[in-house]
C-alpha cells in the first residue's frame, strides 16, 4: 500500500473503532495495512489537527449598522 497521509490514517482509525465486530487483522488485510503499523497508529496521536470551521466572532455595533 502507498504511504497514507494523516487524514487517511485518521479515517481508517475511526472506521475501525466504529465497527467493533471486525478483528484488527481482518481490517488491516482489507485495507492493505500491516497490523504493526495500524497498532502504532492507534497508540500514537496524530500530529495533525484539523479545524473545519474556524471559530470567528464578529461584533456588530449600532454605529456600524447605521453608517452602513
N, C-alpha and C positions, 0 to 999 in steps of 0.2 A: 504494500500500500504506500502511496505517496505520503509525504510529510503533511500532517494536518496542522492548520492554524489554530490558535486558541479558541476561536468561536466554534469551530468544528468539533474540537475536543469537548468543549462545554456542552454542545448539543448532544453528543453521544453519551456523556455522563448523565445528563438529565433524562434521556431516553431510557438508559439502563435503570436509573433509580425509580422511574415511574412504573416500570414493569417488574414487579417483584417476583414473577413466576419463572423468569428465564435465568439459567445459570450463567455466571460470568464467562466461562469458557465458550459456551454456545453463542453468547452475544458477541464476543471477540471474533470468533470464527466467522459469524455472519457479516461482520463489518471489516474483516481483514485487518484486525489489530492484534498484536501479541498480548497475551494475558498479562505478562510482566509490565508492559508499557501502560496498559489500562489500569492496573492496580496502582501504579505510580501516579497516574492522573487523578485517581480517586483520593489518594493520600495528600497530594500536593495542591494547594490552592493555586489557581491560575493567576498569572501576573497581569492580567488584563481586567480592567473594569470598564464596563460599557454602560453609558448613560444614553438611553434612547430619547428621553425628553428632558433636557436640562431645565432645572427649575429657575425661572427668572420672574422677578416681580416688577410690575410696572405700577407706579403710583401716579394716579391722575388727580390733579388738584382742580379746584373750581376755577382758578385763574387759567389753567391750561385749556379747560373746556370752553371758557368764554372767549379766549383770544383766538381760538382755533381755526 
